[in-house]
Amino acid sequence: MKRQTKLLGSIGVLAALMAFGLIVGFTGEMAGKPAGGAMTPPPLALGPIIFVSNRLGIISGTPNGNDIWTMNANGTNPVALTDNDWAEYEPQWNPFGTKIAFTSNREAVLQGLSFDANWDVYTMDAGGSGVTNLTNSPSYDFGSTWSPDGSKIAFATDRDGNFEIYVMDQFGGNLINLTNNSANEGHPAWSPDGSKIAFFSNRNGNDEIYVMNADGSGQTRLTNNSAIDYLPNWSPDSTKIAFTSYRTGNGDIYLMNANGSGLKRLTKDSDGEYEPAWSPDGTKIVYYRGHDVANHEIYIMRADGKQQVRLTNNYPFLDADPTWKP
């Protein structure tokens, strides 16, 4: 959320990543019949978007009360999957759309601890049932991403004293430290082809986008400037990475090739845009815009940054952390 974004680079800030209308329909063109009589295939139907919202109301005794929701790709039919006295963030579908990984502080709340005392990675079924705590530790565990085959989950944790990228199996076992250094890393994103994991790190003094092989080898820096670059997300064909950067003084979404070349700025609004996520067909990007500290809304745009359209309109509530269902 916007109130966290300018403070990256410290353990407290990485932990803060968890604390954080006008509905326009997108319809594909009808299948056409070109000369010769052959039918062109209809466009790929885009599935629902999962996101986080506190529109159910601010829960007494907690600073937010964010829950996990889904809505159609045009912003219609919002449905709450959770309704709790704690907070949930960063929902991510598994590759099959049957499970959702997310970050929650429910153990801290249930144990009567400080609201920010403990964050864990959880999974639940696509409908909101079967909630399971995978990490179940006193550390800060957050920012999960599924491997393309659904067998593993990478996430960030400070269980070694600083934030590192770990990987575990889909049930929470077989933990391995992938980054293993003294810097702070966060927000891993697994490439759809399974070969790479992008993440951000401050190992060179400020937050930059890095990429490594899925086993942690070959860690390579992709961005190199004095601004904050973070929240990477791969295109479905694993050739491009969208991310958020402050290189113009405000949060904007940028696009680059998988090797860091071909940088392009996609958004230029003064409010700031964050957390880009690709549609399954690679034609659109969903993200949220921080209109002010009390109001974040979800937008989509074409992958080239054009046709930016607002999907939610729920002032003064927060709608954020959007991701498309595979």
C-alpha positions as CSV (number, residue, x, y, z in Angstrom):
1,M,0.0,0.0,0.0
2,K,1.2,3.6,-0.6
3,R,1.9,4.5,3.0
4,Q,4.6,1.7,3.0
5,T,6.3,2.2,-0.3
6,K,8.9,5.0,0.3
7,L,10.4,3.3,3.3
8,L,12.0,0.2,1.9
9,G,15.5,-1.0,2.7
10,S,15.1,-1.9,6.4
11,I,13.6,-4.7,8.4
12,G,10.9,-2.4,9.8
13,V,9.9,-1.3,6.3
14,L,9.8,-4.8,4.9
15,A,7.5,-5.8,7.7
16,A,5.4,-2.8,6.8
17,L,4.7,-4.3,3.4
18,M,2.0,-6.3,5.2
19,A,0.6,-3.5,7.4
20,F,-0.4,-1.5,5.0
21,G,-17.1,3.6,-9.0
22,L,-16.5,4.0,-12.4
23,I,-16.9,0.4,-13.7
24,V,-15.9,0.1,-17.3
25,G,-16.4,-3.3,-18.9
26,F,-13.7,-4.9,-21.0
27,T,-15.2,-7.0,-23.8
28,G,-13.3,-8.8,-26.5
29,E,-14.1,-8.4,-30.2
30,M,-16.5,-11.0,-31.6
31,A,-14.9,-13.7,-33.7
32,G,-14.8,-12.5,-37.2
33,K,-15.3,-14.2,-40.5
34,P,-12.6,-13.1,-42.9
35,A,-12.5,-13.6,-46.7
36,G,-12.4,-17.2,-47.5
37,G,-14.9,-18.2,-44.8
38,A,-12.4,-19.3,-42.1
39,M,-13.4,-18.3,-38.6
40,T,-10.9,-16.5,-36.4
41,P,-10.7,-17.8,-32.8
42,P,-12.4,-15.6,-30.2
43,P,-10.1,-13.8,-27.7
44,L,-9.1,-15.5,-24.5
45,A,-11.7,-14.9,-21.8
46,L,-10.0,-13.3,-18.8
47,G,-10.8,-14.8,-15.5
48,P,-11.5,-13.1,-12.1
49,I,-9.1,-10.9,-10.2
50,I,-8.3,-11.5,-6.6
51,F,-7.5,-8.5,-4.4
52,V,-7.5,-7.2,-0.8
53,S,-10.1,-4.7,0.5
54,N,-11.2,-3.3,3.8
55,R,-14.6,-2.3,2.4
56,L,-16.4,-4.5,4.9
57,G,-15.5,-1.8,7.4
58,I,-12.6,-1.0,9.8
59,I,-12.6,-3.7,12.5
60,S,-12.7,-2.3,16.0
61,G,-9.3,-2.8,17.7
62,T,-7.3,-3.3,14.5
63,P,-5.9,-0.6,12.2
64,N,-7.4,-2.1,9.0
65,G,-9.3,-5.4,8.7
66,N,-8.3,-6.2,5.2
67,D,-10.0,-9.2,3.6
68,I,-9.5,-11.2,0.4
69,W,-12.0,-10.6,-2.4
70,T,-12.6,-11.6,-6.0
71,M,-14.2,-9.7,-8.8
72,N,-14.8,-10.2,-12.5
73,A,-12.1,-8.8,-14.8
74,N,-14.3,-5.8,-15.6
75,G,-14.8,-5.0,-11.9
76,T,-18.3,-6.4,-11.5
77,N,-19.5,-9.0,-8.9
78,P,-17.1,-8.4,-6.0
79,V,-17.3,-11.3,-3.5
80,A,-15.5,-11.5,-0.1
81,L,-13.6,-14.8,0.5
82,T,-12.7,-13.9,4.0
83,D,-14.3,-11.8,6.8
84,N,-12.1,-11.8,9.9
85,D,-10.9,-9.7,12.8
86,W,-7.4,-9.7,11.4
87,A,-5.7,-8.7,8.2
88,E,-4.9,-10.5,5.0
89,Y,-2.6,-9.3,2.2
90,E,-0.8,-10.4,-1.0
91,P,-3.2,-13.1,-2.3
92,Q,-1.7,-15.3,-5.0
93,W,-3.5,-18.0,-7.0
94,N,-1.7,-21.3,-7.6
95,P,-1.2,-22.2,-11.3
96,F,-4.4,-24.2,-11.4
97,G,-6.7,-21.6,-9.7
98,T,-7.6,-24.1,-7.0
99,K,-5.6,-22.6,-4.1
100,I,-4.7,-19.1,-2.8
101,A,-1.5,-18.3,-0.9
102,F,-1.6,-15.1,1.2
103,T,-0.1,-13.3,4.2
104,S,-2.0,-12.9,7.5
105,N,-1.4,-11.9,11.1
106,R,-4.3,-14.0,12.4
107,E,-2.0,-15.9,14.9
108,A,-0.9,-12.7,16.5
109,V,-4.5,-11.4,16.8
110,L,-5.8,-14.7,18.1
111,Q,-3.0,-14.9,20.7
112,G,-3.6,-11.3,21.8
113,L,-0.3,-10.1,20.7
114,S,0.6,-6.8,19.0
115,F,-1.1,-6.4,15.6
116,D,2.3,-6.5,13.9
117,A,3.8,-9.1,16.1
118,N,3.7,-12.0,13.7
119,W,2.9,-12.5,10.0
120,D,2.7,-15.9,8.3
121,V,2.1,-17.4,4.9
122,Y,-1.2,-19.3,4.6
123,T,-3.1,-21.1,1.9
124,M,-6.8,-21.7,1.4
125,D,-9.0,-23.2,-1.2
126,A,-10.3,-21.0,-4.0
127,G,-13.6,-20.4,-2.2
128,G,-12.0,-19.4,1.1
129,S,-12.2,-22.7,3.0
130,G,-9.4,-24.9,4.2
131,V,-7.2,-22.2,5.7
132,T,-3.7,-23.6,6.5
133,N,-0.7,-21.9,8.2
134,L,2.3,-23.0,6.2
135,T,5.1,-21.1,8.0
136,N,3.8,-20.9,11.6
137,S,6.8,-19.2,13.1
138,P,7.5,-16.1,15.2
139,S,9.3,-14.4,12.3
140,Y,7.8,-12.2,9.6
141,D,6.9,-14.4,6.6
142,F,5.2,-12.8,3.6
143,G,5.2,-12.2,-0.1
144,S,4.5,-15.7,-1.4
145,T,4.8,-16.8,-5.1
146,W,4.0,-20.2,-6.5
147,S,6.2,-22.3,-8.8
148,P,4.6,-22.9,-12.2
149,D,3.9,-26.6,-11.3
150,G,2.3,-25.6,-8.0
151,S,4.7,-27.8,-5.9
152,K,6.7,-25.0,-4.2
153,I,6.2,-21.6,-2.8
154,A,8.9,-18.9,-2.5
155,F,8.5,-16.2,0.1
156,A,10.4,-13.6,2.2
157,T,11.3,-14.1,5.9
158,D,13.5,-12.6,8.6
159,R,13.9,-15.8,10.5
160,D,17.7,-15.5,10.0
161,G,17.9,-12.0,11.4
162,N,17.5,-10.2,8.0
163,F,15.0,-10.7,5.2
164,E,15.9,-13.5,2.8
165,I,14.1,-15.3,0.0
166,Y,13.2,-18.9,1.0
167,V,11.4,-21.7,-0.8
168,M,9.3,-24.4,0.7
169,D,7.1,-27.1,-0.6
170,Q,3.3,-26.4,-1.1
171,F,2.6,-27.9,2.4
172,G,5.2,-25.7,4.2
173,G,8.0,-28.3,4.5
174,N,11.6,-28.6,3.1
175,L,12.6,-24.9,3.7
176,I,15.7,-23.7,1.8
177,N,17.3,-20.2,2.0
178,L,17.9,-19.1,-1.6
179,T,19.5,-15.7,-1.2
180,N,21.6,-16.3,2.0
181,N,23.3,-13.0,2.5
182,S,23.3,-10.1,4.9
183,A,21.1,-7.8,2.8
184,N,17.3,-7.5,2.9
185,E,15.3,-9.1,0.1
186,G,11.6,-9.3,-0.6
187,H,8.7,-9.8,-2.9
188,P,9.9,-12.9,-4.9
189,A,8.1,-13.6,-8.3
190,W,8.5,-16.9,-10.0
191,S,8.8,-16.8,-13.8
192,P,6.1,-18.7,-15.6
193,D,8.6,-21.0,-17.3
194,G,9.9,-22.0,-13.9
195,S,13.5,-21.2,-14.4
196,K,13.9,-17.9,-12.6
197,I,12.8,-15.9,-9.5
198,A,12.8,-12.1,-9.6
199,F,13.0,-10.2,-6.3
200,F,14.2,-6.9,-4.8
201,S,17.3,-6.4,-2.7
202,N,19.2,-3.6,-1.0
203,R,22.5,-5.4,-1.1
204,N,24.0,-2.5,-3.2
205,G,22.6,0.3,-1.0
206,N,19.1,0.8,-2.2
207,D,16.2,-1.4,-3.4
208,E,16.8,-2.8,-6.9
209,I,15.3,-5.7,-9.0
210,Y,17.4,-8.9,-9.1
211,V,16.9,-12.2,-10.7
212,M,18.2,-15.6,-9.8
213,N,17.8,-19.2,-11.0
214,A,15.1,-21.1,-9.2
215,D,17.7,-22.9,-7.1
216,G,19.2,-19.6,-5.9
217,S,22.2,-19.6,-8.1
218,G,23.2,-16.9,-10.6
219,Q,21.9,-13.9,-8.7
220,T,22.0,-11.0,-11.1
221,R,21.1,-7.3,-10.7
222,L,18.7,-6.0,-13.4
223,T,18.2,-2.3,-12.4
224,N,20.8,0.2,-11.3
225,N,19.7,3.7,-10.2
226,S,19.4,5.7,-7.0
227,A,15.6,5.2,-6.7
228,I,13.5,2.4,-5.2
229,D,12.7,-0.4,-7.7
230,Y,10.6,-3.3,-6.3
231,L,7.5,-5.4,-6.7
232,P,8.5,-7.3,-9.8
233,N,6.0,-9.4,-11.8
234,W,6.7,-11.6,-14.9
235,S,4.8,-11.6,-18.2
236,P,3.2,-14.9,-19.0
237,D,5.8,-15.7,-21.6
238,S,8.7,-15.0,-19.1
239,T,10.2,-12.4,-21.5
240,K,9.3,-9.2,-19.6
241,I,9.1,-7.9,-16.0
242,A,6.7,-5.2,-14.8
243,F,7.7,-3.5,-11.5
244,T,7.2,-0.3,-9.4
245,S,9.8,2.4,-9.3
246,Y,10.3,5.8,-7.7
247,R,12.9,7.0,-10.2
248,T,10.7,10.0,-11.1
249,G,10.0,10.8,-7.4
250,N,6.6,9.0,-7.4
251,G,5.5,5.4,-7.6
252,D,5.1,4.4,-11.2
253,I,4.9,1.1,-13.1
254,Y,7.7,0.3,-15.5
255,L,8.3,-2.5,-17.9
256,M,11.6,-4.0,-18.9
257,N,12.9,-7.1,-20.7
258,A,13.9,-10.1,-18.6
259,N,17.5,-9.1,-18.8
260,G,16.9,-5.6,-17.6
261,S,17.0,-3.9,-21.1
262,G,14.3,-2.0,-22.9
263,L,13.0,0.0,-19.9
264,K,9.7,1.7,-20.5
265,R,7.5,3.8,-18.1
266,L,3.9,2.8,-18.3
267,T,2.1,5.1,-15.8
268,K,2.6,8.8,-15.1
269,D,-0.2,9.7,-12.7
270,S,0.7,11.9,-9.7
271,D,-1.1,9.6,-7.2
272,G,1.3,6.7,-7.7
273,E,0.8,3.2,-9.0
274,Y,1.9,-0.1,-7.5
275,E,1.9,-3.9,-7.7
276,P,1.5,-4.7,-11.4
277,A,0.2,-8.2,-12.3
278,W,-0.3,-9.6,-15.8
279,S,-3.4,-11.0,-17.3
280,P,-3.1,-14.7,-18.3
281,D,-3.0,-13.7,-22.0
282,G,-0.3,-11.1,-21.5
283,T,-2.4,-8.3,-23.0
284,K,-3.3,-6.3,-19.8
285,I,-1.8,-5.4,-16.4
286,V,-3.8,-4.9,-13.3
287,Y,-2.5,-2.6,-10.5
288,Y,-3.6,-0.3,-7.8
289,R,-3.4,3.5,-7.6
290,G,-3.0,5.2,-4.2
291,H,-5.3,8.2,-4.5
292,D,-4.5,9.1,-0.9
293,V,-3.6,7.3,2.4
294,A,-7.2,6.3,3.0
295,N,-8.2,5.3,-0.6
296,H,-6.5,2.9,-3.0
297,E,-8.3,1.7,-6.1
298,I,-7.7,-1.0,-8.7
299,Y,-7.1,-0.2,-12.3
300,I,-6.2,-2.2,-15.5
301,M,-4.3,-1.1,-18.6
302,R,-3.0,-2.5,-21.8
303,A,0.5,-4.0,-21.5
304,D,1.8,-1.0,-23.3
305,G,0.4,1.4,-20.7
306,K,-2.5,2.6,-22.7
307,Q,-6.3,2.5,-21.9
308,Q,-6.0,2.8,-18.1
309,V,-9.4,2.0,-16.7
310,R,-10.5,2.2,-13.1
311,L,-12.3,-1.0,-11.8
312,T,-13.1,-0.1,-8.2
313,N,-14.6,3.0,-6.6
314,N,-14.9,2.6,-2.9
315,Y,-13.8,5.8,-1.1
316,P,-12.6,5.9,1.6
317,F,-11.7,2.2,1.6
318,L,-8.5,0.5,0.3
319,D,-8.6,-1.9,-2.7
320,A,-5.2,-3.2,-3.5
321,D,-2.9,-6.3,-4.1
322,P,-4.7,-7.4,-7.3
323,T,-3.7,-10.6,-9.2
324,W,-5.4,-12.3,-12.1
325,K,-6.6,-15.9,-11.8
326,P,-4.5,-18.2,-14.2
